[in-house]
Amino acid sequence: MPNAPSSISSSEPRQRPLWGLLLACLLLGGVEATAQALGRARIPRPLTIDDFGPTRQPGILLIGDSRMGRVDFGAFASAYRPEGSAPSGMTWFMDDGSVTAQMESLARRGLAPRLLVVALSPSSALQADHLQRGRDRLRAAENLEAWEAHLRSKLVHNLFTCGRQNGLAGLIEGFFAWRRLASGVTDADFRRTEKEAQIVWEKSRREIHLQSYRNAFADQPAPSRQVMEALVRAMGTLQQKGSRVVLVRLPISRDGLALEDAWGAPEAFRKIAASTGAPYLDFHALPLYSELEPAVLDASHVNGDGPRALLAAELGARVRALAPP
């Protein structure tokens, strides 16, 4: 007969997987993430363009591509109207978008802000492919039925994944926080390291941005006359509805500026201003540019809290002089 299997003595230690402990940690992480989400829900969310409509018109809109996205609306509004309450409005920017598409969307929505500050760049005002992409994106967003269905599906997805994802993230973040503590690294040291890493990352994107300029300008050797005409028409529609418009060219790096100037951007911007009668502000002609240019680490965007605050304040003060409240 085969030998009976030997029994395991109850006195021997058993190796059990730590699944229970891991599951408890994940659930606790999910509970904590939910509590944080509920806490954030009590904080007023930022305005979006969908918060405005024919019965709630924006006082001021700052529109453009990602360069305008670096302009804080609150800092701009404080400099534009230092006395009294801040006007209603927001910064509405589109990555690689088109201000023409944005203005066309405003007209379709029945919006006519009292003041419209438009940031001009080759991607926002002069390139045909950006105009088409911007139009496609905004028309899709204006299809409210499809947009609401998208938001509902996203909400359901977040409800099922938030706890799991944040729980795991909490475990990872806690582990590295413990490692920092054990190694004697202070929070100040860690924050300084984070900022240094951000600077390195921005600088690494500099050549990427410059090469993208070269490629785009090679594909379209000169500013598009058709795109410029569409921009002038869209701006004219809002001007007829009572919007005052100020055009601005925000600061970029000297090497990026040289590429844009050689391509013909300054002449195109001046033609747009002349055709619409809108005042035009070029930051590269201001004394402040020498202070802001070193902060344009990636060749295209002003980086850092201090320089961005300076940019928003200067823009607000300059626009105030061109289009007083």
C-alpha positions in Angstrom: 0.0 0.0 0.0 1.3 3.5 -0.7 2.3 5.4 2.3 -0.3 7.8 3.7 0.6 11.5 3.2 2.4 12.9 6.2 0.5 15.5 8.2 1.9 18.9 8.7 2.5 19.7 12.4 0.5 22.6 13.7 3.6 23.8 15.5 5.4 24.5 12.2 5.2 28.1 11.0 3.1 28.6 7.9 3.9 30.9 5.0 0.8 32.8 4.1 0.6 35.4 1.3 -0.1 38.9 2.3 -3.1 39.3 0.1 -5.3 40.4 3.0 -2.9 43.1 4.0 -2.5 44.3 0.5 -6.3 44.4 -0.1 -6.8 46.3 3.2 -4.2 48.9 2.1 -5.8 49.3 -1.3 -9.3 49.7 0.2 -7.9 52.3 2.7 -6.2 54.1 -0.1 -9.5 54.2 -2.0 -11.4 55.5 1.1 -8.8 58.2 1.5 -9.0 59.1 -2.2 -12.8 59.3 -2.0 -12.6 61.6 1.1 -10.1 63.8 -0.7 -12.4 63.9 -3.8 -15.4 64.9 -1.6 -13.3 67.6 0.0 -12.3 69.0 -3.4 -15.9 68.9 -4.5 -16.6 71.6 -1.9 -14.1 73.9 -3.6 -15.5 76.0 -6.4 -14.3 74.6 -9.7 -12.7 76.8 -12.3 -15.0 78.3 -15.0 -15.2 76.7 -18.4 -16.5 78.1 -21.6 -19.6 75.9 -21.2 -20.6 78.0 -18.1 -21.4 81.0 -20.3 -24.3 81.5 -22.6 -26.6 84.1 -24.1 -28.0 84.9 -20.7 -24.6 84.9 -19.0 -22.0 86.7 -21.0 -18.3 86.8 -20.1 -16.8 90.1 -19.3 -13.4 89.2 -20.5 -12.0 86.2 -22.4 -8.3 85.5 -23.0 -8.0 83.1 -25.9 -5.2 81.5 -27.8 -3.0 78.4 -27.8 -0.9 77.0 -25.0 1.1 80.2 -24.8 -2.0 82.0 -23.5 -2.6 79.0 -21.2 0.4 80.3 -19.1 -1.5 83.5 -18.3 -3.4 83.4 -15.0 -6.7 85.1 -15.5 -6.9 86.3 -11.9 -3.5 88.0 -12.0 -4.5 89.6 -15.4 -7.8 90.8 -14.1 -6.2 92.3 -11.0 -3.9 94.4 -13.1 -6.5 95.2 -15.7 -9.0 96.5 -13.1 -7.1 97.1 -9.9 -10.0 99.0 -8.4 -13.4 97.4 -7.7 -14.4 93.8 -8.3 -12.7 91.6 -10.8 -14.7 91.1 -14.1 -16.2 87.8 -14.9 -14.2 85.8 -17.4 -11.5 83.2 -17.9 -8.5 82.1 -19.9 -9.7 79.8 -22.7 -6.8 78.1 -24.6 -6.5 75.2 -27.0 -3.3 73.2 -27.4 -2.3 73.5 -31.1 -5.6 75.2 -31.7 -6.9 78.1 -33.7 -8.2 81.4 -32.4 -10.3 81.6 -35.6 -12.1 78.4 -34.5 -12.5 79.7 -31.0 -14.1 82.9 -32.2 -16.4 81.0 -34.6 -17.5 78.9 -31.7 -18.2 82.0 -29.5 -20.4 83.3 -32.3 -22.3 80.0 -32.6 -22.8 79.9 -28.8 -24.2 83.4 -28.8 -21.3 84.8 -26.8 -19.8 88.3 -27.2 -17.4 89.2 -24.4 -17.0 92.8 -23.7 -13.2 92.4 -24.1 -11.5 89.7 -26.1 -7.7 89.4 -25.8 -6.4 87.2 -28.6 -2.9 85.7 -28.5 -1.5 85.4 -32.0 1.0 82.8 -33.0 1.7 80.8 -36.2 -0.3 77.8 -34.8 -3.1 79.9 -33.5 -3.6 82.3 -36.4 -1.7 81.4 -39.5 -1.5 77.7 -40.2 -4.3 75.9 -42.1 -3.9 72.5 -40.4 -4.4 74.0 -36.9 -7.5 75.8 -38.1 -9.1 72.6 -39.3 -8.2 70.7 -36.2 -9.6 73.5 -34.0 -12.8 73.6 -35.9 -13.3 69.8 -35.7 -12.6 69.7 -31.9 -15.0 72.6 -31.1 -17.8 71.4 -33.3 -17.6 68.0 -31.6 -17.7 69.7 -28.2 -20.7 71.7 -29.2 -22.7 68.5 -30.0 -24.1 68.5 -26.5 -25.8 65.2 -26.8 -22.6 63.3 -27.7 -20.6 65.4 -25.2 -23.0 64.7 -22.3 -22.9 61.0 -23.2 -19.1 61.1 -23.1 -19.1 62.8 -19.7 -21.5 60.2 -18.3 -19.4 57.3 -19.5 -16.3 59.0 -18.1 -18.1 59.5 -14.7 -19.0 55.8 -14.5 -15.4 54.8 -15.4 -14.0 57.1 -12.7 -16.4 55.7 -10.1 -15.1 52.2 -10.7 -11.5 53.0 -11.0 -10.8 55.9 -8.7 -10.5 53.9 -5.5 -8.3 51.2 -7.1 -6.0 53.6 -8.9 -5.6 56.0 -6.0 -5.2 53.2 -3.5 -2.3 51.8 -5.5 -0.9 55.3 -6.0 -1.2 56.0 -2.3 0.8 52.8 -1.5 3.6 53.8 -3.9 3.7 57.4 -2.7 3.7 56.3 0.9 6.6 53.9 0.2 8.7 56.7 -1.4 7.8 59.1 1.4 9.1 56.5 3.9 12.3 56.1 1.9 12.8 59.9 1.9 12.3 60.0 5.6 14.6 57.0 6.3 17.3 58.6 4.2 17.1 62.0 5.9 15.8 63.9 2.9 13.6 66.8 4.0 10.4 68.0 2.3 12.2 71.2 1.3 15.0 69.2 -0.3 12.5 67.0 -2.2 10.5 70.1 -3.5 13.8 71.7 -4.6 14.7 68.5 -6.4 11.3 68.4 -8.1 11.7 72.0 -9.4 15.2 71.2 -10.7 13.7 68.1 -12.5 11.0 70.3 -14.0 13.6 72.7 -15.3 15.6 69.9 -16.9 12.4 68.6 -18.5 11.4 72.0 -19.9 14.9 72.5 -21.3 14.8 69.0 -22.9 11.7 70.1 -24.9 13.4 73.1 -26.3 14.9 71.4 -29.4 11.7 69.4 -29.9 9.7 72.7 -30.1 12.3 74.3 -32.4 12.3 71.3 -34.7 8.5 71.3 -34.8 8.6 74.9 -35.9 11.1 74.1 -38.7 9.0 71.1 -39.9 5.7 73.1 -39.8 7.3 76.1 -41.7 8.7 73.7 -44.3 5.3 72.2 -44.8 3.7 75.6 -45.1 6.3 78.0 -46.4 4.3 81.2 -45.6 1.4 82.4 -43.6 -1.9 81.2 -45.1 -3.9 84.0 -46.7 -7.1 82.0 -46.5 -6.6 81.4 -42.7 -5.9 85.1 -42.1 -9.1 86.1 -44.0 -11.1 83.6 -42.0 -9.7 85.1 -38.8 -10.5 88.6 -39.8 -14.1 87.5 -40.6 -14.6 85.7 -37.3 -13.2 88.7 -35.4 -15.4 91.1 -37.3 -18.5 89.1 -36.3 -17.7 89.5 -32.6 -16.7 93.2 -33.1 -20.1 93.8 -34.7 -21.8 92.2 -31.6 -19.9 94.7 -29.4 -16.7 92.9 -28.4 -13.6 95.0 -28.1 -10.5 93.1 -29.3 -6.9 93.4 -28.4 -4.3 91.3 -30.3 -1.1 90.2 -28.5 2.0 88.3 -29.4 3.3 86.6 -26.2 7.0 86.2 -25.5 9.0 83.2 -26.8 12.7 82.4 -26.9 15.1 84.4 -29.1 15.8 81.3 -31.3 12.1 80.6 -31.7 11.4 84.3 -32.5 14.1 84.2 -35.2 12.3 81.3 -36.9 8.9 82.9 -36.7 10.2 86.2 -38.0 12.0 84.7 -40.9 8.8 82.8 -41.8 6.8 86.1 -42.0 4.7 86.0 -38.8 5.2 89.7 -37.8 4.0 91.1 -41.1 1.0 88.8 -41.0 0.1 89.9 -37.5 0.3 93.5 -38.4 -1.9 92.9 -41.5 -4.5 91.3 -39.3 -4.4 94.2 -36.9 -4.8 96.7 -39.7 -7.7 94.8 -41.3 -9.6 94.6 -38.0 -8.7 97.9 -36.4 -7.7 96.1 -33.2 -4.7 97.3 -31.2 -1.7 95.1 -31.4 0.8 94.4 -28.6 4.1 92.6 -29.2 5.8 91.6 -26.0 9.1 91.2 -27.9 9.2 95.0 -28.3 8.8 95.7 -24.6 11.7 96.3 -22.1 10.2 93.5 -20.0 11.0 90.9 -22.7 14.7 90.8 -21.5 13.4 89.6 -18.1 10.9 87.1 -19.4 13.0 85.5 -22.1 15.3 83.5 -19.8 12.2 81.9 -18.4 11.1 80.5 -21.8 13.0 77.3 -21.2 11.2 75.2 -23.9 11.4 78.0 -26.5 7.7 78.6 -26.6 6.2 79.1 -23.1 7.0 81.3 -20.1 7.9 79.0 -17.1 8.0 79.5 -13.4 5.5 81.1 -11.0 7.4 84.4 -10.8 7.8 85.0 -14.5 4.2 83.9 -15.2 2.9 86.3 -12.6 5.0 89.1 -14.1 3.6 88.2 -17.6 0.0 88.3 -16.5 0.4 91.6 -14.6 2.1 93.3 -17.5 -0.5 92.0 -20.0 -3.3 93.3 -17.7 -1.7 96.7 -17.4 -0.9 97.0 -21.1 -4.4 95.9 -22.2 -5.9 98.4 -19.7 -4.1 101.2 -21.5 -5.2 100.0 -25.0 -8.8 99.2 -24.0 -9.7 100.8 -20.7 -12.5 99.2 -18.6 
